[in-house]
Amino acid sequence: MPRVIYNEKKIYGNPIETSVLNTFNLQKIFKNSPELGKVNKLKPPNFQHFAIIHGDRFYGTDYLPKQILFWDFDQSNFYFITIIDEKIEIRENTPESYIEVKDDQVIIKIEQTIGTMLKHVSQIKKITGIKIDNKFVETFLETLNIDKIYSKNIVEMAYSPTDYFEQNDEMLRKYQILDASKNMYLLYLVNILEEKNLIKTVEWKGSFNEVSKNLKKVFNVPKNNIDGKSFKGKTAGEILCAFTKEIEKDTNKTLFCIDTDSDSYSFGIIEKELLKELIMIGERIKVKIYQPKE
């Protein structure tokens, strides 16, 4: 797929801004790119096809900006809207290079297409969220020795996942949260805990070595008397269960998991006397805390 690459992070032509072609509208399109990606083809007078390229990154000394690509099925011409530092320009590919677009008819057609894309955005069904009490979120975080400053984000994204993602997609992408979902606040919570080295996540088929390595490196839990060879072909849940027994036998701590409604296990270590409290608070904020079972 063609795309515009710049030698430096700046536009080279004249910036354009209209009632339709402006950074506010284009950011709405970028934030809803997963849903817009389901729109296979537009009808005339729009461009029939488009591609949204998030970009905004360097490749060596070259810069790939955020851009939207437009083309028709029966044409070889490709047109690009690029955004760099809140400035917009339109370019067209030619055999020689990418030139600035000044043709009013092309600009009007791009505006028409952007307008149609925005209509699709307005029809995207918002995800129904849940209301959770901020004070219980704060208590949950404090039980795990996490600053309660994160509670506001958790409460807001749980209540309105779609709106929160639209307004904070760049921040969420840093945590590999690439689209809005009902359990987005759980993924964010797990990411924060991982960032603080309080939990680790492994896939359900994670190996014994992977699980034991994380337990030893992050939580200083040795292998003890567990024979790794006997867990060949076992799931991460079965392996974690064995470690739970060993941890409880030798210490005043135990192992817990956070359910993110996925195939992975996000696990950490907590004092035994705090586990029941964490489970109860978790129920208040729709965060399921459990211990892996055989």
Residue pairs with C-beta under 8 A, 6 or more apart in sequence:
1 51
1 69
2 69
2 78
2 93
3 53
3 55
3 64
3 67
3 69
3 80
4 64
4 65
4 67
4 80
4 82
4 91
4 98
5 59
5 62
5 63
5 64
6 12
6 62
6 63
6 64
6 65
6 82
6 84
7 61
7 62
7 63
8 61
8 63
9 58
9 63
9 65
9 84
9 85
10 84
10 85
11 82
11 84
11 87
11 88
11 89
12 89
12 100
13 89
13 90
13 91
13 100
14 89
14 100
15 87
15 88
15 89
16 88
16 89
16 90
16 107
17 23
17 88
18 111
20 111
20 114
20 115
21 81
21 88
21 90
21 107
21 110
21 111
21 114
22 88
23 83
23 86
23 88
25 114
25 118
26 66
26 68
26 81
26 83
26 88
26 114
28 118
28 121
28 166
29 36
29 52
29 68
29 114
29 117
29 118
29 121
30 52
30 54
30 66
30 169
31 165
31 166
31 169
32 121
32 124
32 166
33 52
33 54
34 178
34 179
35 120
35 121
35 124
36 50
36 52
36 117
36 120
36 121
37 52
39 117
39 120
41 48
41 49
42 48
42 49
42 50
42 113
42 116
42 117
45 109
45 112
46 109
46 112
46 113
46 116
47 70
47 71
47 72
47 79
47 109
47 110
47 113
48 71
48 72
48 73
49 70
49 71
49 72
49 73
50 68
50 69
50 70
50 71
50 113
50 117
51 68
51 69
52 68
52 69
53 64
53 66
53 67
53 68
53 69
54 66
55 64
55 65
55 66
55 67
56 64
56 65
56 66
57 63
57 64
58 64
63 84
65 82
65 83
65 84
66 82
66 83
66 84
67 80
67 81
67 82
67 83
68 80
68 81
68 114
69 78
69 79
69 80
70 78
70 79
70 80
70 81
70 110
70 113
71 77
71 78
71 79
77 92
77 93
78 92
78 93
79 90
79 91
79 92
79 101
79 106
79 110
80 90
80 91
80 92
80 93
80 98
81 88
81 89
81 90
81 110
81 114
82 88
82 89
82 90
82 91
89 100
90 100
90 101
90 106
90 107
90 110
91 98
91 99
91 100
91 101
92 98
92 99
92 100
92 101
92 106
101 107
124 162
126 160
126 161
126 162
126 163
127 161
127 162
127 180
127 181
127 182
128 182
129 157
129 158
129 159
129 160
129 161
129 182
130 158
130 159
130 182
130 286
131 158
131 159
132 154
132 155
132 158
132 159
132 284
132 285
132 286
133 284
133 285
134 151
134 152
134 155
136 281
136 284
136 285
137 148
137 151
137 154
137 155
137 285
138 148
138 151
139 281
140 278
140 281
140 282
140 285
140 287
141 147
141 148
141 150
141 151
142 148
143 274
143 277
143 278
143 281
144 193
144 198
144 268
144 270
144 278
145 198
146 192
146 193
146 196
146 198
150 189
150 192
153 168
153 188
154 185
154 188
154 189
154 285
155 185
156 164
157 164
157 165
157 168
157 184
157 185
157 188
158 184
158 185
158 285
158 286
161 180
161 181
161 182
161 184
161 185
162 180
164 180
164 184
165 172
165 177
165 179
165 180
165 184
166 180
172 178
172 184
172 188
175 187
175 188
175 191
176 191
177 184
177 187
177 188
177 191
181 187
183 260
183 261
186 258
186 259
186 260
186 261
186 287
187 260
189 258
189 287
190 199
190 201
190 258
190 260
190 266
193 199
193 258
193 266
193 268
194 200
194 201
194 266
197 218
198 268
199 258
199 266
199 267
199 268
200 214
200 215
200 218
200 266
200 267
200 268
201 264
201 265
201 266
201 267
202 210
202 211
202 214
202 236
202 264
202 265
202 267
203 236
203 263
203 264
203 265
204 235
204 236
204 237
204 263
204 264
204 265
205 235
205 236
206 236
206 239
206 265
208 228
208 231
208 232
208 234
208 239
209 228
210 236
211 236
211 239
211 240
211 243
212 221
212 223
212 226
212 228
212 239
212 243
215 221
215 243
216 222
216 223
219 268
219 269
221 243
221 246
221 247
221 269
224 246
224 250
225 246
226 242
226 243
226 246
231 238
231 239
231 242
236 264
236 265
237 265
237 292
237 293
238 292
238 294
240 255
240 257
240 265
240 267
240 292
241 291
241 292
241 293
241 294
243 255
244 254
244 255
244 291
244 292
247 253
247 254
247 255
247 269
248 254
248 272
252 271
252 272
252 273
253 269
253 270
253 271
253 272
254 269
254 270
254 271
254 272
254 275
254 291
255 267
255 268
255 269
255 270
255 291
255 292
256 267
256 268
256 269
256 270
256 275
256 278
256 289
256 290
256 291
257 265
257 266
257 267
257 289
257 290
257 291
257 292
258 266
258 267
258 268
258 282
258 287
258 288
258 289
259 287
259 288
259 289
259 290
260 266
265 292
267 292
270 278
275 289
275 291
278 289
279 289
279 290
282 288
282 289
